[in-house]
Amino acid sequence: MKFALNFHQTFKPERTHISSLISFQKLSATKEEISHKYAIPTGKTSGKVEVNLKYAQAASLLTYQRDKGNYNICRSYIGDFLYDNDEYLEDDLSQMLIHYMFCKKNSPLILWSLLFNDFHKSYKSFNRENFQQFVEKRLDSKINLSPLLGTYIGENPLIDIKLLKQDGNNKFTFGKINMINQYVYWFAFFMLDFLTEIDNSRLDFTFSEIQYSGFPEIFGWNSSDMKNLLHLIEKIGVVSLNKQFDNYHIYLNKNPKEILANLIYI
């Protein structure tokens, strides 16, 4: 599922609203009832209920369906995990997970995925006009970049882990997640989730498939970083590597859901 390109209009994802929407396991309520109970504005010009439901769904924290006037909401297993460990989504690891979900290849957030997946392959820094032209050429549509950039930069960004930095008024630079050994299960979860979305019928992939898939760019990684990651996750038994050739063969020994139990907050 993809969302309309400008579904967000002027509304960026907001931590307080998303954390409220995963504070229950199941709910069936109208937009007005959700707004009243969880203090999320709604109305013709301030409607943040549905937009933040979409952001939370894009982060794989919940699913929802509209049934006439009701929203039927169900928290996901990833939403359960984050809510149990970091209720207000303040930890860097929670934000890294949300960033990954927003930006992966099949994300419903088209702009986020294009910026960190495709555009990042050719640019290390950019201005608004660079990316605007890239997207408008790719999708033949006018876009509003403020919610995307506001996810990472400005007042109370949802994802505040320096993956996008602002240099001056109109210049932006991509950041990088450090390859910290203690995060190895988190990195393994992201990579396996990404690969199973490429093809969930396969258990083996090549290094070049991963290297050019868009996955490394999500975290600002290069080829050396990716080889380091593969060596780290081989040590914990998540993958097996055949390193006879430069283009490693990678065999998956686990699926993403199995790894979730190993994710810990440091």
C-alpha positions as CSV (number, residue, x, y, z in Angstrom):
1,M,0.0,0.0,0.0
2,K,1.1,3.5,-0.9
3,F,-0.3,6.7,0.5
4,A,-1.1,9.7,-1.7
5,L,2.0,11.7,-2.3
6,N,0.9,14.7,-0.2
7,F,-1.4,12.9,2.2
8,H,0.3,14.7,5.1
9,Q,-0.2,18.2,3.6
10,T,1.4,20.4,6.4
11,F,1.4,17.8,9.2
12,K,4.7,16.1,10.2
13,P,4.6,12.9,12.3
14,E,4.4,13.7,16.0
15,R,5.8,11.6,18.8
16,T,3.1,12.4,21.3
17,H,0.3,11.5,18.9
18,I,1.9,8.3,17.7
19,S,2.7,7.1,21.2
20,S,-0.9,7.8,22.2
21,L,-2.2,5.7,19.2
22,I,-0.1,2.7,20.3
23,S,-1.1,3.0,24.0
24,F,-3.9,0.5,23.5
25,Q,-3.9,-2.9,21.8
26,K,-7.3,-2.6,20.1
27,L,-9.8,0.2,19.6
28,S,-12.9,0.9,17.5
29,A,-13.8,4.6,17.7
30,T,-14.7,7.6,15.6
31,K,-12.1,10.2,14.7
32,E,-13.8,12.6,17.1
33,E,-13.7,10.1,20.0
34,I,-10.0,9.4,19.3
35,S,-9.3,13.2,19.2
36,H,-11.2,13.8,22.5
37,K,-9.6,10.8,24.4
38,Y,-6.0,11.2,23.3
39,A,-5.8,15.0,22.7
40,I,-5.1,14.8,19.0
41,P,-6.5,17.7,17.1
42,T,-9.1,17.1,14.5
43,G,-11.1,19.3,12.2
44,K,-11.1,20.7,8.6
45,T,-7.7,22.5,9.1
46,S,-6.3,20.7,12.1
47,G,-7.0,17.1,11.4
48,K,-4.1,15.1,12.8
49,V,-5.9,11.9,13.8
50,E,-5.8,10.1,10.5
51,V,-2.5,11.5,9.3
52,N,-0.8,10.2,12.5
53,L,-2.6,6.9,12.2
54,K,-1.0,6.7,8.7
55,Y,2.4,7.5,10.1
56,A,2.1,4.9,12.8
57,Q,1.0,2.3,10.3
58,A,3.9,3.2,8.0
59,A,6.2,2.6,11.0
60,S,4.6,-0.9,11.3
61,L,3.4,0.0,14.8
62,L,-0.3,-0.6,14.1
63,T,-2.9,-1.4,11.4
64,Y,-6.2,0.3,11.0
65,Q,-9.3,0.2,8.8
66,R,-12.1,2.6,8.4
67,D,-15.6,1.0,8.7
68,K,-18.2,3.7,8.0
69,G,-17.5,6.3,10.7
70,N,-15.3,4.1,12.9
71,Y,-11.5,3.5,12.9
72,N,-10.7,-0.1,13.8
73,I,-7.2,0.0,15.2
74,C,-5.0,-2.9,16.2
75,R,-1.4,-2.6,17.6
76,S,1.2,-4.8,15.8
77,Y,3.8,-7.0,17.4
78,I,6.4,-4.3,16.7
79,G,4.1,-1.8,18.3
80,D,3.7,-4.1,21.3
81,F,7.5,-4.3,21.6
82,L,8.1,-0.5,21.4
83,Y,5.3,0.3,23.7
84,D,6.4,-2.2,26.3
85,N,10.0,-0.9,26.2
86,D,9.8,2.8,25.3
87,E,6.3,4.0,25.7
88,Y,7.0,7.6,24.6
89,L,9.3,6.7,21.7
90,E,12.2,8.7,23.1
91,D,15.0,6.2,22.8
92,D,17.4,6.4,19.8
93,L,16.8,2.8,19.0
94,S,13.0,3.3,18.8
95,Q,13.6,6.2,16.5
96,M,16.1,4.2,14.4
97,L,13.4,1.5,13.9
98,I,10.8,4.1,12.9
99,H,13.2,5.7,10.5
100,Y,13.9,2.3,8.9
101,M,10.2,1.6,8.5
102,F,9.5,5.0,7.0
103,C,12.4,4.7,4.5
104,K,12.6,1.1,3.4
105,K,11.9,0.2,-0.2
106,N,8.3,-0.7,0.1
107,S,7.4,2.0,2.6
108,P,4.0,3.7,2.0
109,L,5.7,7.0,2.7
110,I,6.9,7.6,-0.9
111,L,8.9,10.8,-0.2
112,W,10.8,9.3,2.8
113,S,11.7,6.2,0.8
114,L,12.8,8.2,-2.3
115,L,15.0,10.5,-0.2
116,F,16.9,7.9,1.8
117,N,16.7,5.0,-0.6
118,D,17.1,6.4,-4.1
119,F,18.2,10.0,-3.9
120,H,20.8,9.3,-1.3
121,K,22.7,7.0,-3.7
122,S,23.7,10.1,-5.8
123,Y,23.8,12.9,-3.2
124,K,25.6,13.3,0.1
125,S,24.2,16.8,0.5
126,F,21.4,18.7,-1.2
127,N,19.1,21.7,-1.1
128,R,15.3,21.6,-1.3
129,E,15.3,22.4,-5.0
130,N,17.6,19.4,-5.8
131,F,15.2,16.9,-4.1
132,Q,12.1,18.7,-5.3
133,Q,13.2,18.4,-8.9
134,F,14.2,14.8,-8.4
135,V,10.8,13.8,-7.0
136,E,8.8,15.9,-9.5
137,K,10.6,14.3,-12.4
138,R,10.2,10.8,-10.9
139,L,6.6,11.1,-9.9
140,D,5.3,14.0,-12.1
141,S,3.7,15.8,-9.1
142,K,4.1,18.9,-7.0
143,I,5.2,18.1,-3.4
144,N,5.4,19.7,0.0
145,L,8.7,18.8,1.7
146,S,8.1,20.4,5.1
147,P,6.6,17.3,6.8
148,L,9.5,15.1,5.5
149,L,12.2,17.5,6.6
150,G,10.4,18.3,9.8
151,T,10.5,14.6,10.7
152,Y,14.3,15.0,11.3
153,I,15.0,18.7,11.7
154,G,13.4,21.6,13.6
155,E,11.3,21.8,16.7
156,N,10.6,18.4,18.4
157,P,11.5,16.1,15.5
158,L,10.2,12.6,15.7
159,I,13.5,11.1,14.6
160,D,16.3,13.0,16.3
161,I,19.3,10.8,15.6
162,K,21.2,13.1,13.2
163,L,20.4,11.2,10.0
164,L,19.6,14.4,8.3
165,K,21.5,17.6,9.3
166,Q,20.8,21.2,8.2
167,D,23.7,23.4,7.2
168,G,22.4,26.9,6.8
169,N,18.9,27.7,5.7
170,N,18.7,25.5,2.6
171,K,21.4,22.9,2.7
172,F,21.0,19.4,4.1
173,T,23.5,16.7,4.7
174,F,22.9,13.0,5.2
175,G,24.2,11.5,8.5
176,K,25.2,8.0,9.5
177,I,24.3,5.4,12.1
178,N,27.5,4.2,13.8
179,M,28.1,0.4,13.6
180,I,27.8,-0.2,17.3
181,N,28.3,-3.9,18.3
182,Q,25.7,-3.8,21.0
183,Y,23.1,-2.9,18.3
184,V,23.9,-6.0,16.2
185,Y,20.5,-7.6,16.7
186,W,18.7,-4.4,15.7
187,F,20.8,-4.2,12.5
188,A,20.1,-7.8,11.8
189,F,16.4,-7.3,12.2
190,F,16.4,-4.4,9.7
191,M,18.4,-6.3,7.1
192,L,16.4,-9.5,7.3
193,D,13.1,-7.5,7.1
194,F,14.5,-5.6,4.1
195,L,15.6,-8.9,2.3
196,T,12.3,-10.7,3.0
197,E,10.5,-7.8,1.4
198,I,12.7,-8.1,-1.7
199,D,11.7,-11.8,-2.0
200,N,10.2,-13.7,0.9
201,S,10.5,-17.0,-0.9
202,R,14.4,-16.8,-0.8
203,L,16.8,-17.7,1.9
204,D,20.0,-16.7,0.0
205,F,21.2,-13.4,-1.4
206,T,24.4,-11.9,-2.8
207,F,26.4,-9.0,-1.3
208,S,25.8,-6.9,-4.5
209,E,22.1,-7.4,-4.2
210,I,22.1,-5.9,-0.7
211,Q,24.7,-3.2,-1.6
212,Y,22.7,-1.8,-4.5
213,S,19.2,-2.4,-3.0
214,G,19.0,1.0,-1.2
215,F,19.3,-0.6,2.2
216,P,22.8,0.8,3.1
217,E,21.7,4.4,2.3
218,I,18.9,4.3,4.9
219,F,21.6,4.3,7.6
220,G,24.3,6.2,5.7
221,W,26.5,3.1,5.2
222,N,29.1,2.3,2.5
223,S,30.4,-1.1,1.2
224,S,32.9,-1.5,4.1
225,D,30.1,-0.8,6.6
226,M,27.9,-3.5,5.0
227,K,30.7,-6.1,5.1
228,N,31.3,-5.3,8.7
229,L,27.6,-5.7,9.5
230,L,27.5,-9.1,7.7
231,H,30.5,-10.3,9.7
232,L,28.8,-9.1,13.0
233,I,25.5,-10.8,12.3
234,E,27.3,-14.0,11.1
235,K,28.8,-14.2,14.6
236,I,25.4,-14.3,16.2
237,G,24.1,-17.0,13.8
238,V,21.6,-14.9,12.0
239,V,23.2,-15.5,8.6
240,S,25.9,-17.8,7.1
241,L,28.4,-16.3,4.7
242,N,30.1,-17.9,1.7
243,K,33.2,-15.6,1.3
244,Q,34.9,-17.5,-1.5
245,F,34.2,-14.7,-3.8
246,D,34.1,-10.9,-3.4
247,N,30.4,-11.0,-4.0
248,Y,29.5,-12.9,-0.8
249,H,26.6,-15.3,-0.7
250,I,24.5,-14.7,2.3
251,Y,22.2,-17.4,3.7
252,L,19.5,-16.4,6.1
253,N,19.2,-18.6,9.2
254,K,16.4,-16.7,10.9
255,N,13.4,-14.5,10.1
256,P,12.8,-11.0,11.4
257,K,10.2,-11.9,13.9
258,E,12.5,-14.5,15.5
259,I,15.1,-11.8,16.1
260,L,12.7,-9.4,17.9
261,A,13.1,-11.3,21.2
262,N,16.8,-10.4,21.1
263,L,16.3,-6.7,20.7
264,I,17.3,-4.9,23.9
265,Y,17.5,-1.3,24.9
266,I,21.0,-0.2,26.1
